[in-house]
Amino acid sequence: MRRNSRSVTFNFPFLLPELPNVTPAGTYIVDVEEEEISANVPILVRTVLRLIGGNMTQFVVVDPRNIERALDQDREKIRLLRFANQSSAQSPDSLPADDGTGSLDTPGRPLIGKSSRR
């Protein structure tokens, strides 16, 4: 068996069809395992997402295309936030952190798309 591992970072919570709940933003390990069963059978490839939280590690077999889609969506969210913030005084590199609530509000600054009138 041959295994290749890489880490992937999600800046926002994400959802994969293979997981029952939204997964928090963070860095995760993706293991790609290749196993040749016999000389006449193609190589079996399995992609496993390693979720580590607290005292527990969970291994979930996932479709690698779903991971790539989720990463693409994550990058698109960053791109859209940077675009939306270009007209403000805030630097694109100092975007507000995602606290997992879905709110990107920062003290003294309204949510993107909301009126600044109170």
Contacts in CASP RR format, 6 or more apart in sequence:
PFRMAT RR
TARGET T0000
AUTHOR 0000-0000-0000
METHOD contacts of the structure
MODEL  1
MRRNSRSVTFNFPFLLPELPNVTPAGTYIVDVEEEEISANVPILVRTVLR
LIGGNMTQFVVVDPRNIERALDQDREKIRLLRFANQSSAQSPDSLPADDG
TGSLDTPGRPLIGKSSRR
1 33 0 8 1.000
1 34 0 8 1.000
1 35 0 8 1.000
2 33 0 8 1.000
2 34 0 8 1.000
2 35 0 8 1.000
3 31 0 8 1.000
3 32 0 8 1.000
3 33 0 8 1.000
3 34 0 8 1.000
4 31 0 8 1.000
4 32 0 8 1.000
4 34 0 8 1.000
5 29 0 8 1.000
5 30 0 8 1.000
5 31 0 8 1.000
5 32 0 8 1.000
6 29 0 8 1.000
6 30 0 8 1.000
7 27 0 8 1.000
7 28 0 8 1.000
7 29 0 8 1.000
7 30 0 8 1.000
8 27 0 8 1.000
8 28 0 8 1.000
8 29 0 8 1.000
8 30 0 8 1.000
8 67 0 8 1.000
8 71 0 8 1.000
9 26 0 8 1.000
9 27 0 8 1.000
9 28 0 8 1.000
10 23 0 8 1.000
10 25 0 8 1.000
10 26 0 8 1.000
10 27 0 8 1.000
10 28 0 8 1.000
10 70 0 8 1.000
10 71 0 8 1.000
10 74 0 8 1.000
11 25 0 8 1.000
11 26 0 8 1.000
11 74 0 8 1.000
11 77 0 8 1.000
11 78 0 8 1.000
11 98 0 8 1.000
12 25 0 8 1.000
12 74 0 8 1.000
12 77 0 8 1.000
12 98 0 8 1.000
13 22 0 8 1.000
13 23 0 8 1.000
13 24 0 8 1.000
13 25 0 8 1.000
13 98 0 8 1.000
13 100 0 8 1.000
13 102 0 8 1.000
14 22 0 8 1.000
14 23 0 8 1.000
14 25 0 8 1.000
14 70 0 8 1.000
14 73 0 8 1.000
14 74 0 8 1.000
15 21 0 8 1.000
15 22 0 8 1.000
15 23 0 8 1.000
15 70 0 8 1.000
16 23 0 8 1.000
16 49 0 8 1.000
16 60 0 8 1.000
16 62 0 8 1.000
16 66 0 8 1.000
16 67 0 8 1.000
16 70 0 8 1.000
17 63 0 8 1.000
17 66 0 8 1.000
18 49 0 8 1.000
18 60 0 8 1.000
18 61 0 8 1.000
18 62 0 8 1.000
18 63 0 8 1.000
18 66 0 8 1.000
19 60 0 8 1.000
23 51 0 8 1.000
24 100 0 8 1.000
25 98 0 8 1.000
25 100 0 8 1.000
28 49 0 8 1.000
28 50 0 8 1.000
28 51 0 8 1.000
28 52 0 8 1.000
29 49 0 8 1.000
29 50 0 8 1.000
29 52 0 8 1.000
30 47 0 8 1.000
30 48 0 8 1.000
30 49 0 8 1.000
30 50 0 8 1.000
30 64 0 8 1.000
30 67 0 8 1.000
31 47 0 8 1.000
31 48 0 8 1.000
31 50 0 8 1.000
32 45 0 8 1.000
32 46 0 8 1.000
32 47 0 8 1.000
32 48 0 8 1.000
32 64 0 8 1.000
33 45 0 8 1.000
33 46 0 8 1.000
33 47 0 8 1.000
33 48 0 8 1.000
34 43 0 8 1.000
34 44 0 8 1.000
34 45 0 8 1.000
35 43 0 8 1.000
35 44 0 8 1.000
35 46 0 8 1.000
36 43 0 8 1.000
36 44 0 8 1.000
37 44 0 8 1.000
46 61 0 8 1.000
47 61 0 8 1.000
47 62 0 8 1.000
47 63 0 8 1.000
47 64 0 8 1.000
47 67 0 8 1.000
48 59 0 8 1.000
48 60 0 8 1.000
48 61 0 8 1.000
48 62 0 8 1.000
49 59 0 8 1.000
49 60 0 8 1.000
49 62 0 8 1.000
49 67 0 8 1.000
50 57 0 8 1.000
50 58 0 8 1.000
50 59 0 8 1.000
51 57 0 8 1.000
51 58 0 8 1.000
51 59 0 8 1.000
51 60 0 8 1.000
52 58 0 8 1.000
78 95 0 8 1.000
81 92 0 8 1.000
81 95 0 8 1.000
81 104 0 8 1.000
81 112 0 8 1.000
82 92 0 8 1.000
82 95 0 8 1.000
84 112 0 8 1.000
84 113 0 8 1.000
85 92 0 8 1.000
85 95 0 8 1.000
85 112 0 8 1.000
86 92 0 8 1.000
90 109 0 8 1.000
95 104 0 8 1.000
96 104 0 8 1.000
96 105 0 8 1.000
96 106 0 8 1.000
96 109 0 8 1.000
98 104 0 8 1.000
103 111 0 8 1.000
104 111 0 8 1.000
104 112 0 8 1.000
105 111 0 8 1.000
110 116 0 8 1.000
END
